[in-house]
Every structure is written in C-alpha cells, then in structure tokens.
C-alpha cells in the first residue's frame, strides 16, 4: 500500500461546492472559499466516515458525516444539512 504525502486523507485535493465555493484540503489543513465572502483556514481530521473541521481562532468546531463516489462528495452536518461537492482535477500542463 502506497503512503500519501503529508499524512493525506481521502479528501486531499480541490473540491467545488454546488454554490461555487471551493474546499481545498492538504494534509491536516483546509481552506474553505465562499463566493463573495472570502475564505477561512483551519484543521481537518478524517476518521472513518466522519470529518471534523475546526478553527480555534474563529471559534468553531464542526463535525460531518461524509460519503464519496466517482469524484463526488456529500457532507452532512449534525442538523442534517447537506453540502455537495465535486472533485476538481487540476492539470499543470500548458495548453
């Protein structure tokens, strides 16, 4: 079994939200861009089918259940709100 860099999780990469926002995950950190509202950075932890995202400075600690299938992901918070994402495949080539 190959080891992913930075202690990577299954969420590693760039995800586009249904509302046009972006979730970028690298190792144990994330950046969440919201359309027209800037961004927030924090820490992320994946354990089984659970995701925890937190930022002590901003004062939040959020938990989600998640599922992935064929480049799509859904997060469900404790109140049942769903957040839909699709994985973006970035190409570093010129063209």
Phi and psi restraints in degrees (range 20) as a CNS / XPLOR table:
assign (resid 1 and name C) (resid 2 and name N)
       (resid 2 and name CA) (resid 2 and name C) 1.0 -82.0 20.0 2
assign (resid 2 and name N) (resid 2 and name CA)
       (resid 2 and name C) (resid 3 and name N) 1.0 146.1 20.0 2
assign (resid 2 and name C) (resid 3 and name N)
       (resid 3 and name CA) (resid 3 and name C) 1.0 -92.0 20.0 2
assign (resid 3 and name N) (resid 3 and name CA)
       (resid 3 and name C) (resid 4 and name N) 1.0 130.6 20.0 2
assign (resid 3 and name C) (resid 4 and name N)
       (resid 4 and name CA) (resid 4 and name C) 1.0 -81.1 20.0 2
assign (resid 4 and name N) (resid 4 and name CA)
       (resid 4 and name C) (resid 5 and name N) 1.0 149.3 20.0 2
assign (resid 4 and name C) (resid 5 and name N)
       (resid 5 and name CA) (resid 5 and name C) 1.0 -68.6 20.0 2
assign (resid 5 and name N) (resid 5 and name CA)
       (resid 5 and name C) (resid 6 and name N) 1.0 158.2 20.0 2
assign (resid 5 and name C) (resid 6 and name N)
       (resid 6 and name CA) (resid 6 and name C) 1.0 59.9 20.0 2
assign (resid 6 and name N) (resid 6 and name CA)
       (resid 6 and name C) (resid 7 and name N) 1.0 21.9 20.0 2
assign (resid 6 and name C) (resid 7 and name N)
       (resid 7 and name CA) (resid 7 and name C) 1.0 63.6 20.0 2
assign (resid 7 and name N) (resid 7 and name CA)
       (resid 7 and name C) (resid 8 and name N) 1.0 39.2 20.0 2
assign (resid 7 and name C) (resid 8 and name N)
       (resid 8 and name CA) (resid 8 and name C) 1.0 -59.4 20.0 2
assign (resid 8 and name N) (resid 8 and name CA)
       (resid 8 and name C) (resid 9 and name N) 1.0 151.8 20.0 2
assign (resid 8 and name C) (resid 9 and name N)
       (resid 9 and name CA) (resid 9 and name C) 1.0 -108.3 20.0 2
assign (resid 9 and name N) (resid 9 and name CA)
       (resid 9 and name C) (resid 10 and name N) 1.0 173.0 20.0 2
assign (resid 9 and name C) (resid 10 and name N)
       (resid 10 and name CA) (resid 10 and name C) 1.0 -64.3 20.0 2
assign (resid 10 and name N) (resid 10 and name CA)
       (resid 10 and name C) (resid 11 and name N) 1.0 -12.7 20.0 2
assign (resid 10 and name C) (resid 11 and name N)
       (resid 11 and name CA) (resid 11 and name C) 1.0 -93.2 20.0 2
assign (resid 11 and name N) (resid 11 and name CA)
       (resid 11 and name C) (resid 12 and name N) 1.0 0.0 20.0 2
assign (resid 11 and name C) (resid 12 and name N)
       (resid 12 and name CA) (resid 12 and name C) 1.0 -51.4 20.0 2
assign (resid 12 and name N) (resid 12 and name CA)
       (resid 12 and name C) (resid 13 and name N) 1.0 129.6 20.0 2
assign (resid 12 and name C) (resid 13 and name N)
       (resid 13 and name CA) (resid 13 and name C) 1.0 129.2 20.0 2
assign (resid 13 and name N) (resid 13 and name CA)
       (resid 13 and name C) (resid 14 and name N) 1.0 -162.2 20.0 2
assign (resid 13 and name C) (resid 14 and name N)
       (resid 14 and name CA) (resid 14 and name C) 1.0 -114.3 20.0 2
assign (resid 14 and name N) (resid 14 and name CA)
       (resid 14 and name C) (resid 15 and name N) 1.0 129.7 20.0 2
assign (resid 14 and name C) (resid 15 and name N)
       (resid 15 and name CA) (resid 15 and name C) 1.0 -123.2 20.0 2
assign (resid 15 and name N) (resid 15 and name CA)
       (resid 15 and name C) (resid 16 and name N) 1.0 135.1 20.0 2
assign (resid 15 and name C) (resid 16 and name N)
       (resid 16 and name CA) (resid 16 and name C) 1.0 -102.3 20.0 2
assign (resid 16 and name N) (resid 16 and name CA)
       (resid 16 and name C) (resid 17 and name N) 1.0 128.9 20.0 2
assign (resid 16 and name C) (resid 17 and name N)
       (resid 17 and name CA) (resid 17 and name C) 1.0 -81.1 20.0 2
assign (resid 17 and name N) (resid 17 and name CA)
       (resid 17 and name C) (resid 18 and name N) 1.0 159.2 20.0 2
assign (resid 17 and name C) (resid 18 and name N)
       (resid 18 and name CA) (resid 18 and name C) 1.0 -59.8 20.0 2
assign (resid 18 and name N) (resid 18 and name CA)
       (resid 18 and name C) (resid 19 and name N) 1.0 -28.3 20.0 2
assign (resid 18 and name C) (resid 19 and name N)
       (resid 19 and name CA) (resid 19 and name C) 1.0 -89.2 20.0 2
assign (resid 19 and name N) (resid 19 and name CA)
       (resid 19 and name C) (resid 20 and name N) 1.0 4.8 20.0 2
assign (resid 19 and name C) (resid 20 and name N)
       (resid 20 and name CA) (resid 20 and name C) 1.0 95.8 20.0 2
assign (resid 20 and name N) (resid 20 and name CA)
       (resid 20 and name C) (resid 21 and name N) 1.0 -5.1 20.0 2
assign (resid 20 and name C) (resid 21 and name N)
       (resid 21 and name CA) (resid 21 and name C) 1.0 -72.2 20.0 2
assign (resid 21 and name N) (resid 21 and name CA)
       (resid 21 and name C) (resid 22 and name N) 1.0 172.0 20.0 2
assign (resid 21 and name C) (resid 22 and name N)
       (resid 22 and name CA) (resid 22 and name C) 1.0 -129.0 20.0 2
assign (resid 22 and name N) (resid 22 and name CA)
       (resid 22 and name C) (resid 23 and name N) 1.0 142.9 20.0 2
assign (resid 22 and name C) (resid 23 and name N)
       (resid 23 and name CA) (resid 23 and name C) 1.0 -120.4 20.0 2
assign (resid 23 and name N) (resid 23 and name CA)
       (resid 23 and name C) (resid 24 and name N) 1.0 118.8 20.0 2
assign (resid 23 and name C) (resid 24 and name N)
       (resid 24 and name CA) (resid 24 and name C) 1.0 -113.3 20.0 2
assign (resid 24 and name N) (resid 24 and name CA)
       (resid 24 and name C) (resid 25 and name N) 1.0 123.9 20.0 2
assign (resid 24 and name C) (resid 25 and name N)
       (resid 25 and name CA) (resid 25 and name C) 1.0 -120.0 20.0 2
assign (resid 25 and name N) (resid 25 and name CA)
       (resid 25 and name C) (resid 26 and name N) 1.0 128.2 20.0 2
assign (resid 25 and name C) (resid 26 and name N)
       (resid 26 and name CA) (resid 26 and name C) 1.0 -140.3 20.0 2
assign (resid 26 and name N) (resid 26 and name CA)
       (resid 26 and name C) (resid 27 and name N) 1.0 113.2 20.0 2
assign (resid 26 and name C) (resid 27 and name N)
       (resid 27 and name CA) (resid 27 and name C) 1.0 61.5 20.0 2
assign (resid 27 and name N) (resid 27 and name CA)
       (resid 27 and name C) (resid 28 and name N) 1.0 -125.8 20.0 2
assign (resid 27 and name C) (resid 28 and name N)
       (resid 28 and name CA) (resid 28 and name C) 1.0 -99.8 20.0 2
assign (resid 28 and name N) (resid 28 and name CA)
       (resid 28 and name C) (resid 29 and name N) 1.0 20.3 20.0 2
assign (resid 28 and name C) (resid 29 and name N)
       (resid 29 and name CA) (resid 29 and name C) 1.0 -126.3 20.0 2
assign (resid 29 and name N) (resid 29 and name CA)
       (resid 29 and name C) (resid 30 and name N) 1.0 153.6 20.0 2
assign (resid 29 and name C) (resid 30 and name N)
       (resid 30 and name CA) (resid 30 and name C) 1.0 -138.9 20.0 2
assign (resid 30 and name N) (resid 30 and name CA)
       (resid 30 and name C) (resid 31 and name N) 1.0 160.2 20.0 2
assign (resid 30 and name C) (resid 31 and name N)
       (resid 31 and name CA) (resid 31 and name C) 1.0 -133.4 20.0 2
assign (resid 31 and name N) (resid 31 and name CA)
       (resid 31 and name C) (resid 32 and name N) 1.0 127.5 20.0 2
assign (resid 31 and name C) (resid 32 and name N)
       (resid 32 and name CA) (resid 32 and name C) 1.0 -115.3 20.0 2
assign (resid 32 and name N) (resid 32 and name CA)
       (resid 32 and name C) (resid 33 and name N) 1.0 113.5 20.0 2
assign (resid 32 and name C) (resid 33 and name N)
       (resid 33 and name CA) (resid 33 and name C) 1.0 -95.2 20.0 2
assign (resid 33 and name N) (resid 33 and name CA)
       (resid 33 and name C) (resid 34 and name N) 1.0 133.1 20.0 2
assign (resid 33 and name C) (resid 34 and name N)
       (resid 34 and name CA) (resid 34 and name C) 1.0 -115.2 20.0 2
assign (resid 34 and name N) (resid 34 and name CA)
       (resid 34 and name C) (resid 35 and name N) 1.0 132.1 20.0 2
assign (resid 34 and name C) (resid 35 and name N)
       (resid 35 and name CA) (resid 35 and name C) 1.0 -55.8 20.0 2
assign (resid 35 and name N) (resid 35 and name CA)
       (resid 35 and name C) (resid 36 and name N) 1.0 121.3 20.0 2
assign (resid 35 and name C) (resid 36 and name N)
       (resid 36 and name CA) (resid 36 and name C) 1.0 76.3 20.0 2
assign (resid 36 and name N) (resid 36 and name CA)
       (resid 36 and name C) (resid 37 and name N) 1.0 3.1 20.0 2
assign (resid 36 and name C) (resid 37 and name N)
       (resid 37 and name CA) (resid 37 and name C) 1.0 -126.3 20.0 2
assign (resid 37 and name N) (resid 37 and name CA)
       (resid 37 and name C) (resid 38 and name N) 1.0 10.8 20.0 2
assign (resid 37 and name C) (resid 38 and name N)
       (resid 38 and name CA) (resid 38 and name C) 1.0 80.2 20.0 2
assign (resid 38 and name N) (resid 38 and name CA)
       (resid 38 and name C) (resid 39 and name N) 1.0 -146.8 20.0 2
assign (resid 38 and name C) (resid 39 and name N)
       (resid 39 and name CA) (resid 39 and name C) 1.0 -146.4 20.0 2
assign (resid 39 and name N) (resid 39 and name CA)
       (resid 39 and name C) (resid 40 and name N) 1.0 165.4 20.0 2
assign (resid 39 and name C) (resid 40 and name N)
       (resid 40 and name CA) (resid 40 and name C) 1.0 -135.4 20.0 2
assign (resid 40 and name N) (resid 40 and name CA)
       (resid 40 and name C) (resid 41 and name N) 1.0 139.8 20.0 2
assign (resid 40 and name C) (resid 41 and name N)
       (resid 41 and name CA) (resid 41 and name C) 1.0 -106.0 20.0 2
assign (resid 41 and name N) (resid 41 and name CA)
       (resid 41 and name C) (resid 42 and name N) 1.0 156.0 20.0 2
assign (resid 41 and name C) (resid 42 and name N)
       (resid 42 and name CA) (resid 42 and name C) 1.0 -173.6 20.0 2
assign (resid 42 and name N) (resid 42 and name CA)
       (resid 42 and name C) (resid 43 and name N) 1.0 -169.6 20.0 2
assign (resid 42 and name C) (resid 43 and name N)
       (resid 43 and name CA) (resid 43 and name C) 1.0 -104.0 20.0 2
assign (resid 43 and name N) (resid 43 and name CA)
       (resid 43 and name C) (resid 44 and name N) 1.0 150.9 20.0 2
assign (resid 43 and name C) (resid 44 and name N)
       (resid 44 and name CA) (resid 44 and name C) 1.0 -135.5 20.0 2
assign (resid 44 and name N) (resid 44 and name CA)
       (resid 44 and name C) (resid 45 and name N) 1.0 143.8 20.0 2
assign (resid 44 and name C) (resid 45 and name N)
       (resid 45 and name CA) (resid 45 and name C) 1.0 -138.6 20.0 2
assign (resid 45 and name N) (resid 45 and name CA)
       (resid 45 and name C) (resid 46 and name N) 1.0 131.6 20.0 2
assign (resid 45 and name C) (resid 46 and name N)
       (resid 46 and name CA) (resid 46 and name C) 1.0 -116.0 20.0 2
assign (resid 46 and name N) (resid 46 and name CA)
       (resid 46 and name C) (resid 47 and name N) 1.0 128.2 20.0 2
assign (resid 46 and name C) (resid 47 and name N)
       (resid 47 and name CA) (resid 47 and name C) 1.0 -138.8 20.0 2
assign (resid 47 and name N) (resid 47 and name CA)
       (resid 47 and name C) (resid 48 and name N) 1.0 110.3 20.0 2
assign (resid 47 and name C) (resid 48 and name N)
       (resid 48 and name CA) (resid 48 and name C) 1.0 64.0 20.0 2
assign (resid 48 and name N) (resid 48 and name CA)
       (resid 48 and name C) (resid 49 and name N) 1.0 -124.6 20.0 2
assign (resid 48 and name C) (resid 49 and name N)
       (resid 49 and name CA) (resid 49 and name C) 1.0 -103.6 20.0 2
assign (resid 49 and name N) (resid 49 and name CA)
       (resid 49 and name C) (resid 50 and name N) 1.0 24.0 20.0 2
assign (resid 49 and name C) (resid 50 and name N)
       (resid 50 and name CA) (resid 50 and name C) 1.0 -117.1 20.0 2
assign (resid 50 and name N) (resid 50 and name CA)
       (resid 50 and name C) (resid 51 and name N) 1.0 143.9 20.0 2
assign (resid 50 and name C) (resid 51 and name N)
       (resid 51 and name CA) (resid 51 and name C) 1.0 -126.1 20.0 2
assign (resid 51 and name N) (resid 51 and name CA)
       (resid 51 and name C) (resid 52 and name N) 1.0 135.2 20.0 2
assign (resid 51 and name C) (resid 52 and name N)
       (resid 52 and name CA) (resid 52 and name C) 1.0 -119.0 20.0 2
assign (resid 52 and name N) (resid 52 and name CA)
       (resid 52 and name C) (resid 53 and name N) 1.0 129.2 20.0 2
assign (resid 52 and name C) (resid 53 and name N)
       (resid 53 and name CA) (resid 53 and name C) 1.0 -125.0 20.0 2
assign (resid 53 and name N) (resid 53 and name CA)
       (resid 53 and name C) (resid 54 and name N) 1.0 129.0 20.0 2
assign (resid 53 and name C) (resid 54 and name N)
       (resid 54 and name CA) (resid 54 and name C) 1.0 -146.3 20.0 2
assign (resid 54 and name N) (resid 54 and name CA)
       (resid 54 and name C) (resid 55 and name N) 1.0 158.4 20.0 2
assign (resid 54 and name C) (resid 55 and name N)
       (resid 55 and name CA) (resid 55 and name C) 1.0 -150.7 20.0 2
assign (resid 55 and name N) (resid 55 and name CA)
       (resid 55 and name C) (resid 56 and name N) 1.0 99.8 20.0 2
assign (resid 55 and name C) (resid 56 and name N)
       (resid 56 and name CA) (resid 56 and name C) 1.0 -60.5 20.0 2
assign (resid 56 and name N) (resid 56 and name CA)
       (resid 56 and name C) (resid 57 and name N) 1.0 -33.9 20.0 2
assign (resid 56 and name C) (resid 57 and name N)
       (resid 57 and name CA) (resid 57 and name C) 1.0 -64.1 20.0 2
assign (resid 57 and name N) (resid 57 and name CA)
       (resid 57 and name C) (resid 58 and name N) 1.0 -43.5 20.0 2
assign (resid 57 and name C) (resid 58 and name N)
       (resid 58 and name CA) (resid 58 and name C) 1.0 -81.7 20.0 2
assign (resid 58 and name N) (resid 58 and name CA)
       (resid 58 and name C) (resid 59 and name N) 1.0 -12.0 20.0 2
assign (resid 58 and name C) (resid 59 and name N)
       (resid 59 and name CA) (resid 59 and name C) 1.0 79.5 20.0 2
assign (resid 59 and name N) (resid 59 and name CA)
       (resid 59 and name C) (resid 60 and name N) 1.0 35.0 20.0 2
assign (resid 59 and name C) (resid 60 and name N)
       (resid 60 and name CA) (resid 60 and name C) 1.0 -134.0 20.0 2
assign (resid 60 and name N) (resid 60 and name CA)
       (resid 60 and name C) (resid 61 and name N) 1.0 153.7 20.0 2
assign (resid 60 and name C) (resid 61 and name N)
       (resid 61 and name CA) (resid 61 and name C) 1.0 -147.2 20.0 2
assign (resid 61 and name N) (resid 61 and name CA)
       (resid 61 and name C) (resid 62 and name N) 1.0 106.3 20.0 2
assign (resid 61 and name C) (resid 62 and name N)
       (resid 62 and name CA) (resid 62 and name C) 1.0 -116.0 20.0 2
assign (resid 62 and name N) (resid 62 and name CA)
       (resid 62 and name C) (resid 63 and name N) 1.0 142.0 20.0 2
assign (resid 62 and name C) (resid 63 and name N)
       (resid 63 and name CA) (resid 63 and name C) 1.0 -118.8 20.0 2
assign (resid 63 and name N) (resid 63 and name CA)
       (resid 63 and name C) (resid 64 and name N) 1.0 144.9 20.0 2
assign (resid 63 and name C) (resid 64 and name N)
       (resid 64 and name CA) (resid 64 and name C) 1.0 -140.0 20.0 2
assign (resid 64 and name N) (resid 64 and name CA)
       (resid 64 and name C) (resid 65 and name N) 1.0 153.7 20.0 2
assign (resid 64 and name C) (resid 65 and name N)
       (resid 65 and name CA) (resid 65 and name C) 1.0 -93.8 20.0 2
assign (resid 65 and name N) (resid 65 and name CA)
       (resid 65 and name C) (resid 66 and name N) 1.0 149.7 20.0 2
assign (resid 65 and name C) (resid 66 and name N)
       (resid 66 and name CA) (resid 66 and name C) 1.0 -141.5 20.0 2
assign (resid 66 and name N) (resid 66 and name CA)
       (resid 66 and name C) (resid 67 and name N) 1.0 157.0 20.0 2
assign (resid 66 and name C) (resid 67 and name N)
       (resid 67 and name CA) (resid 67 and name C) 1.0 -143.9 20.0 2
assign (resid 67 and name N) (resid 67 and name CA)
       (resid 67 and name C) (resid 68 and name N) 1.0 146.8 20.0 2
assign (resid 67 and name C) (resid 68 and name N)
       (resid 68 and name CA) (resid 68 and name C) 1.0 -128.4 20.0 2
assign (resid 68 and name N) (resid 68 and name CA)
       (resid 68 and name C) (resid 69 and name N) 1.0 147.4 20.0 2
assign (resid 68 and name C) (resid 69 and name N)
       (resid 69 and name CA) (resid 69 and name C) 1.0 -160.1 20.0 2
assign (resid 69 and name N) (resid 69 and name CA)
       (resid 69 and name C) (resid 70 and name N) 1.0 122.3 20.0 2
assign (resid 69 and name C) (resid 70 and name N)
       (resid 70 and name CA) (resid 70 and name C) 1.0 47.8 20.0 2
assign (resid 70 and name N) (resid 70 and name CA)
       (resid 70 and name C) (resid 71 and name N) 1.0 51.2 20.0 2
assign (resid 70 and name C) (resid 71 and name N)
       (resid 71 and name CA) (resid 71 and name C) 1.0 79.5 20.0 2
assign (resid 71 and name N) (resid 71 and name CA)
       (resid 71 and name C) (resid 72 and name N) 1.0 9.9 20.0 2
assign (resid 71 and name C) (resid 72 and name N)
       (resid 72 and name CA) (resid 72 and name C) 1.0 -117.3 20.0 2
assign (resid 72 and name N) (resid 72 and name CA)
       (resid 72 and name C) (resid 73 and name N) 1.0 150.6 20.0 2
assign (resid 72 and name C) (resid 73 and name N)
       (resid 73 and name CA) (resid 73 and name C) 1.0 -142.3 20.0 2
assign (resid 73 and name N) (resid 73 and name CA)
       (resid 73 and name C) (resid 74 and name N) 1.0 145.7 20.0 2
assign (resid 73 and name C) (resid 74 and name N)
       (resid 74 and name CA) (resid 74 and name C) 1.0 -128.2 20.0 2
assign (resid 74 and name N) (resid 74 and name CA)
       (resid 74 and name C) (resid 75 and name N) 1.0 134.1 20.0 2
assign (resid 74 and name C) (resid 75 and name N)
       (resid 75 and name CA) (resid 75 and name C) 1.0 -109.8 20.0 2
assign (resid 75 and name N) (resid 75 and name CA)
       (resid 75 and name C) (resid 76 and name N) 1.0 137.7 20.0 2
assign (resid 75 and name C) (resid 76 and name N)
       (resid 76 and name CA) (resid 76 and name C) 1.0 -124.5 20.0 2
assign (resid 76 and name N) (resid 76 and name CA)
       (resid 76 and name C) (resid 77 and name N) 1.0 122.5 20.0 2
assign (resid 76 and name C) (resid 77 and name N)
       (resid 77 and name CA) (resid 77 and name C) 1.0 -83.2 20.0 2
assign (resid 77 and name N) (resid 77 and name CA)
       (resid 77 and name C) (resid 78 and name N) 1.0 -179.8 20.0 2
assign (resid 77 and name C) (resid 78 and name N)
       (resid 78 and name CA) (resid 78 and name C) 1.0 -66.2 20.0 2
assign (resid 78 and name N) (resid 78 and name CA)
       (resid 78 and name C) (resid 79 and name N) 1.0 -22.2 20.0 2
assign (resid 78 and name C) (resid 79 and name N)
       (resid 79 and name CA) (resid 79 and name C) 1.0 -91.1 20.0 2
assign (resid 79 and name N) (resid 79 and name CA)
       (resid 79 and name C) (resid 80 and name N) 1.0 -1.2 20.0 2
assign (resid 79 and name C) (resid 80 and name N)
       (resid 80 and name CA) (resid 80 and name C) 1.0 95.0 20.0 2
assign (resid 80 and name N) (resid 80 and name CA)
       (resid 80 and name C) (resid 81 and name N) 1.0 -0.9 20.0 2
assign (resid 80 and name C) (resid 81 and name N)
       (resid 81 and name CA) (resid 81 and name C) 1.0 -65.0 20.0 2
assign (resid 81 and name N) (resid 81 and name CA)
       (resid 81 and name C) (resid 82 and name N) 1.0 133.8 20.0 2
assign (resid 81 and name C) (resid 82 and name N)
       (resid 82 and name CA) (resid 82 and name C) 1.0 -103.0 20.0 2
assign (resid 82 and name N) (resid 82 and name CA)
       (resid 82 and name C) (resid 83 and name N) 1.0 141.9 20.0 2
assign (resid 82 and name C) (resid 83 and name N)
       (resid 83 and name CA) (resid 83 and name C) 1.0 -126.3 20.0 2
assign (resid 83 and name N) (resid 83 and name CA)
       (resid 83 and name C) (resid 84 and name N) 1.0 118.9 20.0 2
assign (resid 83 and name C) (resid 84 and name N)
       (resid 84 and name CA) (resid 84 and name C) 1.0 -102.1 20.0 2
assign (resid 84 and name N) (resid 84 and name CA)
       (resid 84 and name C) (resid 85 and name N) 1.0 137.9 20.0 2
assign (resid 84 and name C) (resid 85 and name N)
       (resid 85 and name CA) (resid 85 and name C) 1.0 -138.2 20.0 2
assign (resid 85 and name N) (resid 85 and name CA)
       (resid 85 and name C) (resid 86 and name N) 1.0 155.7 20.0 2
assign (resid 85 and name C) (resid 86 and name N)
       (resid 86 and name CA) (resid 86 and name C) 1.0 -129.1 20.0 2
assign (resid 86 and name N) (resid 86 and name CA)
       (resid 86 and name C) (resid 87 and name N) 1.0 141.1 20.0 2
assign (resid 86 and name C) (resid 87 and name N)
       (resid 87 and name CA) (resid 87 and name C) 1.0 -72.8 20.0 2
assign (resid 87 and name N) (resid 87 and name CA)
       (resid 87 and name C) (resid 88 and name N) 1.0 132.9 20.0 2
assign (resid 87 and name C) (resid 88 and name N)
       (resid 88 and name CA) (resid 88 and name C) 1.0 -94.9 20.0 2
assign (resid 88 and name N) (resid 88 and name CA)
       (resid 88 and name C) (resid 89 and name N) 1.0 132.3 20.0 2
assign (resid 88 and name C) (resid 89 and name N)
       (resid 89 and name CA) (resid 89 and name C) 1.0 -102.1 20.0 2
assign (resid 89 and name N) (resid 89 and name CA)
       (resid 89 and name C) (resid 90 and name N) 1.0 110.9 20.0 2
assign (resid 89 and name C) (resid 90 and name N)
       (resid 90 and name CA) (resid 90 and name C) 1.0 -91.9 20.0 2
assign (resid 90 and name N) (resid 90 and name CA)
       (resid 90 and name C) (resid 91 and name N) 1.0 133.9 20.0 2
assign (resid 90 and name C) (resid 91 and name N)
       (resid 91 and name CA) (resid 91 and name C) 1.0 -108.8 20.0 2
assign (resid 91 and name N) (resid 91 and name CA)
       (resid 91 and name C) (resid 92 and name N) 1.0 122.1 20.0 2
assign (resid 91 and name C) (resid 92 and name N)
       (resid 92 and name CA) (resid 92 and name C) 1.0 -84.1 20.0 2
assign (resid 92 and name N) (resid 92 and name CA)
       (resid 92 and name C) (resid 93 and name N) 1.0 -1.5 20.0 2
assign (resid 92 and name C) (resid 93 and name N)
       (resid 93 and name CA) (resid 93 and name C) 1.0 -77.6 20.0 2
assign (resid 93 and name N) (resid 93 and name CA)
       (resid 93 and name C) (resid 94 and name N) 1.0 161.7 20.0 2
assign (resid 93 and name C) (resid 94 and name N)
       (resid 94 and name CA) (resid 94 and name C) 1.0 -86.2 20.0 2
assign (resid 94 and name N) (resid 94 and name CA)
       (resid 94 and name C) (resid 95 and name N) 1.0 158.2 20.0 2
